[in-house]
Amino acid sequence: ARVFEIGCGTGRIAIPMAMTGVDVLGMDISEPMLAECRRKLELVQPVEGRLRLVCADMRDFSLRERFDFIAMPYRTFMHCLTPAEQLSCLTAVRAHLKKDGRFILNLWAARPSAIAAHTGAQAGLMRLSGRYDSDEGGLVHYCASDFDEYLQELHEEHTFHWTEEDGSVVNTRTLSLTRVWLTAREMLRLVQLAGFEVEALLGDFDGGPFLPSSTEMIWALRPAATSRRRT
């Protein structure tokens, strides 16, 4: 099978896929992340499969080839911030999928309780997200979140502290991130407009059904027998 991963970043998923023996094309908009992917790929050689990388924008791309399987993991689609960008992205994916191909993507299933925890007086509060230690020191990750309920936008500010063994901070960097969330009904309309049929909608990574309590949406899509795309 010919596999295409959209938003491959530094190869966290693309490299292990290639190691299983399949041919993978990884695409990302960030050339520095692709450079890191190439560096990591060299560390695991020889790799049974083949991994090619291309720098392109998932909102509008044309590679002039089709794939058996296209993956867009870890909420990558949430970086499309408007309905126009979302539909353009899905339409481009559809154009690169073989007639019997499959497209699987993951989104966050936003629950009102999760949104409420980051609005009002809670908006913008810096919270500890993780602490990672090594023999040479560690990394401490803080995140502040703010939700725009009207635009369905999630605004995040991530602060990273690199520390010495004694805990003293030697470097700090802050990065901003904006994503959007969609409801299952909104997403269903988009995939239908882009020419897909829903094979399955899952609510977790163990293959469980999508439920009101689910925090993940995993969409398994195939090309529609009769395209519903508007001209």
LOLO-611179 format. One record per residue (C-alpha): residue number from 1; y, x, z. Coordinates in steps of 0.2 Angstrom, whole numbers, plus 5000, padded with zeros to 4 digits. Example, Ala and Ser with C-alpha at 12.3 -4.5 7.8 and 13.67 -1.06 7.14 Angstrom:
2
SITE; 1; 4978; 5062; 5039
SITE; 2; 4995; 5068; 5036
This chain:
231
SITE; 1; 5000; 5000; 5000
SITE; 2; 5018; 5005; 4997
SITE; 3; 5028; 5003; 5013
SITE; 4; 5047; 5002; 5015
SITE; 5; 5056; 5003; 5031
SITE; 6; 5074; 4998; 5032
SITE; 7; 5084; 5006; 5046
SITE; 8; 5072; 5020; 5049
SITE; 9; 5084; 5031; 5059
SITE; 10; 5076; 5047; 5065
SITE; 11; 5058; 5041; 5060
SITE; 12; 5052; 5034; 5077
SITE; 13; 5041; 5022; 5066
SITE; 14; 5042; 5029; 5049
SITE; 15; 5034; 5045; 5053
SITE; 16; 5019; 5038; 5062
SITE; 17; 5016; 5026; 5048
SITE; 18; 5016; 5040; 5036
SITE; 19; 5003; 5049; 5048
SITE; 20; 4991; 5035; 5045
SITE; 21; 4990; 5039; 5026
SITE; 22; 5002; 5026; 5018
SITE; 23; 5016; 5031; 5007
SITE; 24; 5033; 5026; 5016
SITE; 25; 5051; 5025; 5010
SITE; 26; 5063; 5025; 5024
SITE; 27; 5081; 5020; 5022
SITE; 28; 5096; 5022; 5033
SITE; 29; 5115; 5022; 5032
SITE; 30; 5116; 5037; 5043
SITE; 31; 5113; 5054; 5035
SITE; 32; 5113; 5063; 5051
SITE; 33; 5099; 5052; 5058
SITE; 34; 5089; 5055; 5042
SITE; 35; 5092; 5074; 5044
SITE; 36; 5084; 5072; 5061
SITE; 37; 5070; 5062; 5054
SITE; 38; 5067; 5077; 5041
SITE; 39; 5067; 5089; 5056
SITE; 40; 5054; 5079; 5066
SITE; 41; 5043; 5076; 5050
SITE; 42; 5042; 5095; 5049
SITE; 43; 5035; 5096; 5066
SITE; 44; 5020; 5085; 5063
SITE; 45; 5015; 5093; 5046
SITE; 46; 5003; 5091; 5038
SITE; 47; 5005; 5072; 5036
SITE; 48; 4992; 5063; 5027
SITE; 49; 5004; 5050; 5019
SITE; 50; 5020; 5053; 5010
SITE; 51; 5038; 5049; 5018
SITE; 52; 5053; 5049; 5007
SITE; 53; 5070; 5045; 5014
SITE; 54; 5086; 5038; 5006
SITE; 55; 5103; 5035; 5012
SITE; 56; 5109; 5017; 5008
SITE; 57; 5117; 5002; 5015
SITE; 58; 5105; 4988; 5019
SITE; 59; 5118; 4975; 5015
SITE; 60; 5118; 4979; 4997
SITE; 61; 5105; 4991; 4989
SITE; 62; 5095; 4993; 4973
SITE; 63; 5081; 5005; 4972
SITE; 64; 5072; 4999; 4956
SITE; 65; 5055; 4998; 4964
SITE; 66; 5045; 4985; 4973
SITE; 67; 5034; 4986; 4989
SITE; 68; 5018; 4979; 4996
SITE; 69; 5026; 4979; 5014
SITE; 70; 5044; 4979; 5020
SITE; 71; 5048; 4982; 5039
SITE; 72; 5064; 4980; 5048
SITE; 73; 5060; 4983; 5066
SITE; 74; 5069; 4984; 5082
SITE; 75; 5083; 4971; 5079
SITE; 76; 5090; 4981; 5064
SITE; 77; 5095; 4965; 5055
SITE; 78; 5108; 4961; 5069
SITE; 79; 5119; 4975; 5062
SITE; 80; 5123; 4962; 5048
SITE; 81; 5139; 4954; 5056
SITE; 82; 5143; 4940; 5045
SITE; 83; 5133; 4926; 5036
SITE; 84; 5138; 4934; 5019
SITE; 85; 5131; 4951; 5024
SITE; 86; 5115; 4943; 5031
SITE; 87; 5111; 4933; 5015
SITE; 88; 5115; 4948; 5005
SITE; 89; 5103; 4959; 5015
SITE; 90; 5089; 4947; 5014
SITE; 91; 5092; 4944; 4995
SITE; 92; 5091; 4963; 4992
SITE; 93; 5075; 4964; 5002
SITE; 94; 5067; 4949; 4992
SITE; 95; 5071; 4959; 4976
SITE; 96; 5061; 4974; 4982
SITE; 97; 5046; 4964; 4988
SITE; 98; 5030; 4962; 4977
SITE; 99; 5025; 4944; 4973
SITE; 100; 5011; 4945; 4986
SITE; 101; 5020; 4957; 4998
SITE; 102; 5025; 4954; 5016
SITE; 103; 5042; 4957; 5025
SITE; 104; 5042; 4957; 5044
SITE; 105; 5058; 4959; 5054
SITE; 106; 5062; 4958; 5073
SITE; 107; 5078; 4950; 5081
SITE; 108; 5083; 4946; 5098
SITE; 109; 5080; 4928; 5104
SITE; 110; 5096; 4925; 5114
SITE; 111; 5094; 4914; 5129
SITE; 112; 5109; 4905; 5137
SITE; 113; 5105; 4913; 5154
SITE; 114; 5105; 4931; 5146
SITE; 115; 5122; 4927; 5138
SITE; 116; 5129; 4920; 5154
SITE; 117; 5125; 4936; 5163
SITE; 118; 5137; 4946; 5152
SITE; 119; 5152; 4933; 5151
SITE; 120; 5166; 4929; 5163
SITE; 121; 5168; 4940; 5178
SITE; 122; 5152; 4949; 5172
SITE; 123; 5159; 4954; 5155
SITE; 124; 5161; 4973; 5153
SITE; 125; 5153; 4978; 5169
SITE; 126; 5145; 4996; 5167
SITE; 127; 5126; 4995; 5172
SITE; 128; 5113; 5008; 5173
SITE; 129; 5101; 5007; 5158
SITE; 130; 5090; 5021; 5161
SITE; 131; 5087; 5039; 5168
SITE; 132; 5077; 5052; 5159
SITE; 133; 5072; 5068; 5168
SITE; 134; 5065; 5084; 5160
SITE; 135; 5062; 5102; 5166
SITE; 136; 5079; 5107; 5159
SITE; 137; 5089; 5093; 5167
SITE; 138; 5091; 5075; 5162
SITE; 139; 5100; 5060; 5154
SITE; 140; 5108; 5046; 5162
SITE; 141; 5112; 5030; 5152
SITE; 142; 5125; 5017; 5156
SITE; 143; 5129; 5001; 5146
SITE; 144; 5143; 4989; 5147
SITE; 145; 5141; 4972; 5138
SITE; 146; 5152; 4958; 5132
SITE; 147; 5147; 4943; 5123
SITE; 148; 5158; 4933; 5110
SITE; 149; 5150; 4916; 5111
SITE; 150; 5160; 4909; 5096
SITE; 151; 5156; 4923; 5084
SITE; 152; 5139; 4926; 5092
SITE; 153; 5144; 4944; 5094
SITE; 154; 5137; 4957; 5106
SITE; 155; 5149; 4971; 5110
SITE; 156; 5141; 4986; 5119
SITE; 157; 5148; 5002; 5126
SITE; 158; 5135; 5015; 5130
SITE; 159; 5139; 5030; 5140
SITE; 160; 5127; 5045; 5141
SITE; 161; 5128; 5059; 5154
SITE; 162; 5118; 5075; 5152
SITE; 163; 5114; 5083; 5168
SITE; 164; 5108; 5100; 5175
SITE; 165; 5093; 5101; 5187
SITE; 166; 5104; 5099; 5202
SITE; 167; 5111; 5083; 5195
SITE; 168; 5128; 5090; 5189
SITE; 169; 5135; 5082; 5173
SITE; 170; 5137; 5095; 5159
SITE; 171; 5141; 5083; 5145
SITE; 172; 5146; 5065; 5142
SITE; 173; 5147; 5054; 5127
SITE; 174; 5152; 5036; 5124
SITE; 175; 5147; 5026; 5109
SITE; 176; 5152; 5008; 5104
SITE; 177; 5140; 4996; 5096
SITE; 178; 5143; 4978; 5089
SITE; 179; 5129; 4967; 5084
SITE; 180; 5126; 4948; 5081
SITE; 181; 5113; 4936; 5087
SITE; 182; 5106; 4921; 5077
SITE; 183; 5096; 4906; 5083
SITE; 184; 5079; 4902; 5075
SITE; 185; 5086; 4888; 5065
SITE; 186; 5100; 4899; 5058
SITE; 187; 5088; 4912; 5053
SITE; 188; 5076; 4899; 5045
SITE; 189; 5090; 4893; 5034
SITE; 190; 5095; 4911; 5029
SITE; 191; 5077; 4916; 5024
SITE; 192; 5075; 4900; 5014
SITE; 193; 5091; 4903; 5005
SITE; 194; 5086; 4921; 5001
SITE; 195; 5069; 4915; 4993
SITE; 196; 5057; 4917; 5007
SITE; 197; 5043; 4907; 5015
SITE; 198; 5039; 4909; 5033
SITE; 199; 5021; 4914; 5036
SITE; 200; 5023; 4916; 5055
SITE; 201; 5036; 4916; 5068
SITE; 202; 5030; 4925; 5084
SITE; 203; 5038; 4927; 5101
SITE; 204; 5032; 4944; 5107
SITE; 205; 5024; 4960; 5100
SITE; 206; 5006; 4954; 5105
SITE; 207; 5007; 4940; 5092
SITE; 208; 5010; 4926; 5104
SITE; 209; 5019; 4910; 5097
SITE; 210; 5038; 4908; 5098
SITE; 211; 5043; 4898; 5113
SITE; 212; 5059; 4892; 5121
SITE; 213; 5056; 4906; 5134
SITE; 214; 5054; 4920; 5121
SITE; 215; 5066; 4934; 5121
SITE; 216; 5060; 4941; 5104
SITE; 217; 5059; 4934; 5086
SITE; 218; 5046; 4942; 5075
SITE; 219; 5047; 4934; 5057
SITE; 220; 5033; 4937; 5045
SITE; 221; 5039; 4932; 5028
SITE; 222; 5033; 4931; 5010
SITE; 223; 5041; 4927; 4994
SITE; 224; 5043; 4908; 4991
SITE; 225; 5032; 4901; 4977
SITE; 226; 5047; 4891; 4971
SITE; 227; 5063; 4901; 4975
SITE; 228; 5076; 4891; 4985
SITE; 229; 5090; 4904; 4981
SITE; 230; 5106; 4897; 4975
SITE; 231; 5114; 4903; 4959
